[in-house]
Amino acid sequence: MPNNYDFSNLNDLKEIIVNPKGWINPLIVEYGVGSYGEILSYFWRVKGTKHTFIIPIIRIDYLTEGNYKIHFEEALESFREEYLGWKFENFYTLWMKEYKDIFEKLIIIEE
């Protein structure tokens, strides 16, 4: 089910333009620093949506050497593949239908 987070609780809120493959581009990703349990993390989402992705700061720094655009684009491209699988399965669960409602106008469906 979609993970929603109140972005007013985040510190250092920023925006970055990304162009992931298979999405209507450009997209704006908004992200900020928060705590996930005891782990300092980035909470991020596609602007205009409510689903929140979370990644520990130490991990994103390791994976991207500070170029967060790389992570956001790769994560969204991977998420799109999952979404297409759910579409193939006809969005049969309530949480899949929630994702459909959130992302159907942003993800390109190639038939």
BARO-170615 format. One record per residue: residue in one letter; x, y, z of N, C-alpha, C in turn. Coordinates in steps of 0.02 Angstrom, whole numbers, padded with zeros to 5 digits, always signed. Each point is the difference from the previous one (the first is absolute). Example, Ala and Ser with C-alpha at 12.3 -4.5 7.8 and 13.67 -1.06 7.14 Angstrom:
a+00660-00284+00390-00045+00059+00000+00045+00060+00000
s-00018+00053-00036+00042+00059+00003-00039+00055+00037
***
This chain:
m+00042-00058+00000-00042+00058+00000+00044+00062+00000
p-00022+00053-00031+00041+00061-00003+00019+00026+00068
n+00062+00020+00005+00028+00028+00061-00006+00076-00004
n-00042+00030+00041-00009+00072+00000+00035+00030+00061
y+00032+00057-00010+00036+00033+00054-00013+00075-00004
d-00009+00032+00056-00011+00072+00003+00067+00037-00009
f+00009+00029-00058+00064+00032-00016+00012+00064+00041
s-00049+00024+00035+00012+00058+00044+00043-00019+00060
n+00008-00065+00011+00043-00025+00055+00073-00007-00021
l+00017+00014-00063+00068-00010-00025+00041+00064+00006
n+00065-00010+00005+00047+00056+00000+00033+00006-00068
d+00019+00061-00018+00040+00012-00060-00035-00026-00063
l-00064+00017-00008-00039-00023-00058+00028+00030-00064
k+00012-00043-00050+00028+00021-00064-00040-00030-00057
e+00012+00026-00060-00030-00028-00061+00055-00009-00051
i-00010-00052-00043+00047-00014-00054-00040-00025-00060
i+00020+00020-00059-00033-00023-00061+00034-00064-00023
v-00041-00051-00015+00025-00064-00023-00036-00020-00064
n+00030-00045-00038-00027-00024-00063+00006-00076-00005
p-00035-00037+00043+00005-00073-00003-00032-00028-00064
k+00029-00053-00027-00028-00032-00059-00068-00030+00016
g-00047+00009-00048-00066-00029+00008-00049+00042+00040
w+00019+00061+00015-00043+00046+00037-00013+00061-00043
i-00055+00036+00013-00013+00064-00031+00049+00049+00031
n+00046+00026-00040+00053+00042+00027-00007+00072-00024
p+00031+00046+00037+00039-00011+00060-00045-00008+00061
l+00027-00032+00051-00033-00007+00065+00039+00042+00051
i-00035+00022+00050+00034+00033+00056-00004-00047+00059
v+00057-00014+00029+00003-00040+00062+00012+00048+00057
e-00040-00006+00052+00011+00040+00060+00026-00048+00054
y+00050+00023+00037+00030-00043+00051+00026+00042+00058
g+00002-00033+00058+00025+00033+00060+00024-00051+00051
v+00032+00025+00051+00030-00042+00051-00048-00011+00058
g-00004-00064+00019-00041-00018+00058+00029-00063+00032
s-00030-00021+00053+00023-00060+00034-00047-00058-00014
y+00029-00056-00020-00038-00061-00009+00022-00046+00056
g-00038+00000+00054+00024-00031+00062+00058+00042+00025
e+00057-00031+00006+00060+00036+00022+00046+00017-00058
i-00021-00014-00060+00043+00009-00059-00018+00065-00036
l+00049+00044-00008-00009+00061-00038-00008-00018-00074
s-00055+00021-00030-00017-00022-00067-00027+00057-00042
y+00001-00011-00066-00036+00045-00045-00068-00031-00013
f-00051+00042+00007-00068-00017-00018-00012+00037-00065
w-00025-00035-00051-00009+00033-00064-00061-00025-00037
r-00024+00041-00045-00059-00017-00040-00001+00041-00063
v-00038-00024-00048-00013+00039-00060-00048+00055+00020
k+00019+00062-00016-00043+00056+00020-00070-00009-00029
g-00049+00014+00041-00070-00008-00021-00029-00068+00020
t+00042-00045+00026-00023-00064+00025+00010-00003+00075
k-00027-00051+00031+00008-00007+00072+00043-00059+00019
h+00013-00046-00046+00040-00059+00017+00072+00021+00016
t+00024-00020+00057+00067+00019+00023+00047-00059-00002
f+00057+00010-00032+00056-00047+00000+00048+00022+00055
i+00036-00047+00029+00047+00016+00054+00065-00037-00012
i+00056+00036+00008+00066-00031-00006+00046+00033+00051
p+00038-00041+00037+00048+00029+00048+00051+00044-00037
i+00017+00056+00030+00047+00047-00030+00067-00034-00014
i+00024-00040+00046+00064-00033-00009-00001-00046-00062
r-00057-00032-00012-00007-00045-00058-00002+00038-00065
i-00040+00053-00004-00005+00038-00063+00067+00034-00015
d+00035+00023+00051+00066+00029-00012+00049-00052-00026
y-00003-00060+00027+00043-00054-00024-00016-00019-00072
l-00064-00006-00016-00021-00022-00066+00012+00053-00055
t-00005+00064+00018+00001+00052-00052+00058+00049+00006
e+00040-00006+00052+00053+00048+00014-00026+00072-00001
g-00060+00009+00027-00030+00066+00007-00042+00024-00059
n-00002-00039-00055-00041+00018-00058-00068-00035+00007
y-00044+00029+00041-00063-00032+00018-00046-00010-00061
k+00008+00040-00051-00041-00007-00060+00006-00071-00028
i+00060-00029+00004+00010-00069-00024-00046-00048+00038
h-00001+00005+00066-00041-00044+00040-00074+00009-00016
f-00023+00062-00002-00071+00012-00011-00022-00028-00068
e+00040+00011-00051-00018-00026-00066+00001-00076-00002
e+00052-00032+00028+00003-00073+00000-00056-00030+00042
a-00015+00030+00057-00054-00026+00042-00067+00006-00035
l-00012+00055-00034-00064+00009-00035-00005-00047-00060
e+00055-00012-00034-00001-00048-00056-00015-00071+00025
s+00029-00018+00056-00013-00065+00030-00072-00005+00025
f-00024+00054+00031-00069+00002+00024-00049-00008-00058
r+00016+00031-00057-00043-00006-00059-00006-00073-00022
e+00055-00037+00003-00002-00071-00019-00048-00039+00046
e+00003+00015+00065-00046-00032+00047-00072+00019-00017
y-00011+00064-00013-00066+00026-00017-00028-00036-00061
l+00042-00010-00052-00023-00034-00060-00019-00073+00016
g+00035-00031+00046-00019-00067+00022-00069+00000+00034
w-00013+00050+00041-00065+00005+00032-00054+00012-00052
k+00015+00041-00052-00048+00012-00053-00016-00066-00036
f+00052-00039-00015-00008-00065-00032-00046-00045+00041
e+00005+00006+00067-00041-00039+00045-00068+00033+00013
n-00013+00055-00036-00064+00035+00003-00012+00035+00068
f+00054+00022+00033-00007+00038+00062-00051-00034+00047
y+00011-00063+00015-00052-00040+00035-00006+00013+00075
t+00046+00036+00030-00008+00015+00071-00016+00074+00009
l-00026+00017+00059-00017+00069+00015+00062+00045-00004
w+00056-00024+00028+00060+00042+00000+00027+00010-00071
m-00007-00050-00044+00021+00008-00070-00044+00053-00034
k-00064-00001+00015-00046+00050-00028+00017+00070+00024
e+00023+00006+00062+00022+00065+00026+00059+00025-00040
y+00049-00043-00014+00057+00020-00041-00022+00019-00070
k-00048-00037-00028-00026+00016-00066-00027+00071+00000
d-00041+00017+00049-00029+00067+00004+00054+00054+00007
i+00052-00015+00037+00053+00049+00012+00043+00012-00062
f+00018-00054-00036+00052+00005-00051-00023-00010-00072
e-00064-00015-00013-00020-00016-00068+00010+00056-00050
k+00000+00062+00021+00011+00056-00045+00074+00018-00008
l+00043-00033+00037+00071+00016-00002+00043-00053-00033
i-00025-00063+00001+00039-00055-00028-00024-00015-00071
i+00048-00007-00045-00016-00016-00069-00012-00076-00006
i-00056-00018-00028-00018-00070-00010+00009-00014-00075
e+00047-00043-00015+00011-00019-00070-00036-00065-00013
e-00044+00000-00047-00039-00059-00015+00032-00038-00058
***
